[in-house]
Amino acid sequence: MKINKAKLTKALNKIGIFVGKNNINPKVSLVHFKNVGNKATVFATDLNSAGRAYFETDEPDEFEFCIEYKQLQQAMKIRSKEITVEFGESAGNGREIEFYDDKTCFSWAAKDNDSLADIENATVIPDQEHFQISGKELKTAMSYGGYARDDKDTQYPFVTGVHFVSKGEAVDIHSTDRHRIAGWKKNANQEIEGMEGISMDGILSPQNIKSVDLFEDDEQLDMYITDTQIIIVSPSLEAYASKINCQFKDISGFFLQPVQCSYEVKVSDALESISIIDNGTCNWIKLSFKEEKVLVNAVSKEGCFNDEFKCKRIAGEDIEGHFDIKKIKDIFNCAKTENITIEFRVLNERITVLTYRTDDGGYGMLGQYRIG
């Protein structure tokens, strides 16, 4: 059969992150191609996650093969827009499969089509409740809710992943490194379809977080959270990811504490000021919030830095605190809105934390070491 090279290349790029990177199990380096009618699927798995990409073919045909992912990638070097694929002569105990145009031909020993059958047959969309979200919205959610995780932490597995939770009235996606929280939350009446009354909970592993970027912005996605997996489905791709097997710590308490004071800050102004400081020479920054401006101060062995940017006090009095420069920058770097609301909340007599929120669902918390 003839296959459009651009379509197959796009499908291979989508499932590439699901191909195993080790040789412990020979199955993980394979891809299974199957065409029925005018619909082709390409499947791969690393045993912890799996992906199945779809695309339309021009020729109605039934054709399938199983081959090494790297070999199929190499076949995409054929220069023609259309690649002919067919089985050649028998090669030992198997069959040869050929990829060619009028100038170039690649020929390899095909694997048994049943090589991935047991895994692929078990990788199906569940018949259960789920919610819908656009590809663009999910990427925004992950941008807000995914940056605070720490994938190097071996003591607390939950901090390496991103927590997806729905309790019927909202979808909440967040992460933490135990020093800060980053999240994104949308209510049921805010463009999240089908989630009313649904209760779901799961932590997406760090190996599978990149799968979110594979979906198109304008695609409508179905999200399922089962006992063992987080599944994202679009018209062009199904992504299956094993959940991290642990409980995510409850973070809601931080945002229920009373607000001592709050300010509206223009994101670009804050970034322009804070980004001047070299992270390599100074790790901490002092922010002093006044009625109409924020004073910025940092001290290092080389000297000191002073600057200011505008703000608008919403409630409360003047306050100041010391923060990790990189982590305070992360807050403003992730923001997609023009302005961000900064709040200081009192946890107890000695500890006050900074929380923030944006108009498009972003929120978070950052601890500080001392209050001036």
C-alpha positions in Angstrom: 0.0 0.0 0.0 1.0 3.7 -0.4 1.4 5.9 2.7 1.6 9.6 2.8 5.1 10.3 4.3 4.1 13.5 6.1 1.2 11.9 7.8 3.2 8.9 9.0 6.1 11.1 10.1 3.7 13.2 12.2 2.2 10.1 13.8 5.7 8.7 14.6 6.7 12.0 16.2 3.6 11.8 18.4 4.3 8.3 19.7 8.1 8.6 19.9 8.0 9.5 23.6 6.2 6.2 24.3 8.9 4.0 22.7 11.1 2.4 25.3 14.7 3.6 25.7 16.2 0.4 27.1 16.6 -3.2 25.9 15.3 -4.9 29.0 12.2 -6.0 27.0 12.5 -6.1 23.2 8.8 -5.2 22.8 9.4 -1.6 24.0 11.5 -0.7 20.9 8.7 -1.8 18.5 5.8 0.0 16.8 2.7 -1.6 15.4 1.2 -0.1 12.3 -2.3 -1.2 11.2 -4.5 0.1 8.4 -8.2 -0.7 8.1 -10.2 1.0 5.4 -8.9 4.5 5.3 -7.8 4.7 8.9 -4.3 4.0 10.1 -3.0 3.6 13.6 0.5 3.5 15.0 1.0 2.1 18.5 4.0 2.1 20.9 4.6 1.4 24.6 7.4 1.5 27.1 5.3 -0.6 29.5 4.6 2.3 31.8 2.8 4.4 29.2 1.5 3.9 25.7 0.5 6.0 22.7 -1.8 5.3 19.7 -1.7 7.8 16.9 -4.3 8.0 14.1 -4.3 9.4 10.5 -6.3 9.0 7.3 -4.9 7.1 4.4 -5.8 7.5 0.7 -6.1 3.9 -0.1 -8.8 1.7 1.5 -6.9 -1.3 2.4 -6.2 -3.8 5.2 -2.5 -3.9 6.0 -0.4 -4.2 9.2 3.2 -4.7 10.3 5.3 -4.6 13.4 8.8 -3.2 13.2 11.6 -1.4 15.1 10.8 2.3 15.7 14.3 3.3 14.6 13.9 1.4 11.3 10.6 3.1 10.6 12.1 6.5 11.3 14.9 5.7 8.8 12.3 4.8 6.1 11.0 8.3 6.5 14.2 9.5 4.8 12.8 8.4 1.5 12.5 11.6 -0.5 9.1 11.0 -2.2 5.9 12.3 -0.6 4.3 8.8 -1.0 6.0 5.7 0.3 5.1 2.2 -0.9 5.0 -0.4 1.8 4.8 -4.1 1.0 6.0 -7.5 2.2 8.8 -9.1 0.3 10.2 -12.6 0.3 10.4 -14.6 3.5 13.5 -14.0 5.6 14.3 -17.0 7.7 11.4 -17.5 10.1 9.8 -14.2 9.3 9.0 -11.9 6.4 10.8 -9.0 4.9 9.0 -5.6 4.7 10.0 -3.1 2.1 9.7 0.7 2.1 10.5 2.3 -1.3 9.9 4.9 -4.0 11.3 5.0 -7.5 14.9 5.7 -6.2 15.2 4.4 -2.7 14.4 1.1 -0.9 14.7 0.0 2.7 14.2 -3.7 3.5 14.0 -5.2 7.0 12.8 -8.3 8.7 9.3 -7.6 10.0 8.4 -8.7 13.5 5.4 -10.8 14.4 2.3 -8.7 14.4 1.3 -10.2 17.7 4.4 -8.9 19.4 2.5 -6.1 21.1 -0.9 -7.7 20.9 -1.3 -8.4 24.6 -0.4 -4.9 25.6 -2.3 -3.2 22.8 -5.5 -5.2 23.4 -5.4 -4.1 27.1 -4.8 -0.5 26.1 -8.4 0.7 25.5 -10.5 3.7 26.3 -12.5 2.9 29.4 -16.3 3.0 29.5 -16.6 5.5 32.4 -17.3 9.1 33.2 -14.8 11.6 32.0 -14.4 15.3 31.3 -13.5 17.3 28.2 -11.0 20.1 27.8 -9.4 21.7 24.8 -5.7 21.1 23.9 -4.9 24.7 24.5 -6.6 24.8 27.9 -4.8 21.7 29.0 -1.4 23.1 28.0 -2.3 26.3 29.9 -3.2 24.2 32.9 0.1 22.3 32.8 2.0 25.5 32.4 0.5 26.9 35.6 0.2 23.6 37.5 3.3 21.7 36.5 6.3 23.9 37.1 6.6 23.5 40.9 7.3 19.7 40.9 10.7 18.2 41.8 11.4 15.2 39.7 14.7 14.6 41.5 13.0 13.9 44.9 13.3 10.2 45.7 11.8 10.4 49.2 8.4 11.7 48.3 7.1 10.3 45.0 4.1 12.7 44.9 6.3 15.8 44.4 7.7 14.4 41.1 4.4 14.4 39.3 1.4 16.6 38.5 -1.9 16.0 40.5 -5.2 15.9 38.5 -8.2 16.0 40.7 -12.0 16.6 40.2 -14.4 16.6 43.0 -17.5 17.3 40.9 -17.5 21.1 40.9 -14.0 21.9 39.5 -10.9 20.4 37.8 -7.8 21.2 39.7 -4.2 20.5 38.4 -1.3 21.2 40.6 2.2 20.3 41.7 4.6 21.0 44.7 8.2 20.6 45.7 7.2 21.0 49.4 8.4 24.6 49.4 5.8 26.0 47.0 2.6 25.1 45.2 1.7 25.8 41.5 -1.8 25.1 40.2 -4.6 25.8 37.8 -8.3 25.4 38.6 -11.5 25.8 36.6 -15.1 25.4 37.7 -17.7 23.2 35.9 -19.3 26.3 34.3 -16.0 27.5 32.9 -15.6 25.6 29.6 -15.0 22.2 31.3 -17.6 19.8 29.9 -19.0 16.6 31.5 -17.3 16.9 34.9 -20.4 17.8 37.0 -20.7 15.2 39.8 -17.5 13.3 38.8 -14.9 12.5 41.4 -11.5 11.6 40.0 -7.9 11.7 41.4 -4.5 10.8 40.0 -0.9 11.9 39.8 0.7 12.0 36.3 4.3 10.7 36.4 7.2 12.9 35.3 8.0 10.6 32.4 4.5 11.2 30.9 4.1 14.9 31.5 5.5 15.8 28.0 2.7 13.8 26.4 0.4 16.8 26.9 2.4 18.8 24.4 1.6 16.3 21.7 -2.0 17.4 21.4 -3.1 20.1 19.0 -4.4 23.4 20.6 -7.7 23.2 18.7 -8.4 19.5 19.6 -11.1 18.6 22.0 -9.7 16.1 24.5 -11.4 13.5 26.6 -9.7 12.9 30.0 -10.1 9.7 32.0 -8.7 8.9 35.4 -8.9 5.2 36.3 -7.6 3.3 39.3 -4.2 2.9 37.5 -4.0 5.3 34.6 -4.5 8.8 33.4 -5.8 8.7 29.8 -6.0 11.6 27.3 -7.8 11.0 24.0 -8.1 13.2 20.9 -9.2 12.5 17.3 -5.5 12.0 16.4 -3.9 10.5 19.6 -4.6 8.4 22.6 -2.1 8.7 25.5 -2.1 6.2 28.3 0.0 7.0 31.4 0.5 5.0 34.6 -0.4 6.9 37.8 2.1 7.4 40.6 1.0 5.0 43.3 0.7 7.3 46.3 -1.5 10.0 47.8 -1.0 13.7 47.1 -0.9 15.8 50.2 -3.8 18.1 50.8 -2.9 21.6 49.8 -6.2 23.4 50.3 -5.4 24.6 53.8 -2.9 27.2 52.6 -5.6 29.0 50.6 -8.2 28.9 53.4 -6.1 31.1 55.7 -7.0 34.8 56.2 -5.5 37.3 53.7 -3.4 39.9 55.5 -3.0 42.1 52.4 -3.3 41.9 48.7 -1.9 43.7 45.6 -2.4 43.8 41.9 0.8 43.6 39.9 1.5 44.0 36.2 3.4 40.9 35.2 5.7 42.5 32.6 6.8 45.2 35.1 7.6 42.7 37.8 9.6 40.5 35.4 11.5 43.4 33.9 12.7 44.5 37.4 13.4 41.1 38.9 15.1 39.6 35.8 17.9 42.2 36.0 19.4 40.3 39.0 21.9 37.6 38.1 20.8 34.3 39.8 24.4 33.2 39.9 25.5 35.9 42.3 22.4 36.3 44.4 19.9 33.7 45.5 17.5 35.7 47.6 15.4 38.9 46.9 13.6 41.2 49.3 10.2 42.6 48.0 8.6 45.5 50.0 5.0 46.1 48.9 3.8 49.6 49.3 0.5 51.3 48.3 1.5 52.0 44.7 4.9 50.3 44.2 7.1 47.4 45.1 10.7 48.0 46.3 13.2 45.4 45.1 16.4 44.7 47.0 19.0 42.1 46.7 22.5 41.7 48.2 25.4 39.6 47.1 29.2 39.5 47.7 29.6 41.7 44.6 27.3 44.4 45.9 23.6 45.3 46.1 20.7 45.9 43.8 17.8 48.2 44.2 14.8 48.8 41.9 11.1 49.2 42.0 7.9 48.5 39.9 4.3 49.6 40.2 1.6 47.8 42.0 -1.9 48.6 43.2 -2.9 47.8 46.8 -6.2 46.1 47.1 -6.4 45.6 50.8 -4.2 45.6 53.9 -1.0 47.5 54.9 2.6 47.6 53.7 4.5 44.3 54.0 7.8 42.8 52.9 9.4 39.4 52.6 12.4 37.5 51.4 12.1 35.0 48.5 14.1 32.7 46.4 14.8 34.6 43.2 14.2 31.7 40.8 10.9 30.7 42.4 9.6 34.3 42.4 10.5 34.6 38.8 8.7 31.3 38.0 5.4 32.9 39.3 5.6 35.7 36.8 7.1 33.7 34.0 4.2 31.2 34.0 1.5 33.9 34.0 -0.5 34.3 30.8 -2.5 37.3 31.9 -1.5 41.0 32.0 -1.9 41.3 35.7 -1.6 38.9 38.7 -3.0 39.2 42.2 -0.5 38.8 45.0 -1.7 38.0 48.5 -0.1 37.4 51.9 -1.8 34.9 54.1 -1.1 34.3 57.8 -0.6 30.6 58.7 0.3 31.3 62.4 2.0 34.0 64.5 5.4 33.3 62.9 4.7 32.3 59.3 3.2 34.3 56.5 3.2 32.9 52.9 2.7 34.6 49.5 -0.2 33.2 47.4 -1.2 34.4 44.0 -4.0 34.0 41.4 -4.7 35.0 37.8 -7.9 35.6 35.9 -7.4 32.5 33.8 -7.3 29.9 36.6 -3.7 30.0 37.7 -2.9 30.0 41.4 0.0 29.1 43.8 1.8 29.5 47.0 5.4 30.4 47.9 6.9 30.2 51.3 9.3 32.8 52.6 12.1 32.6 55.1 11.4 35.8 57.2 9.1 38.8 57.3 10.5 42.3 57.7 
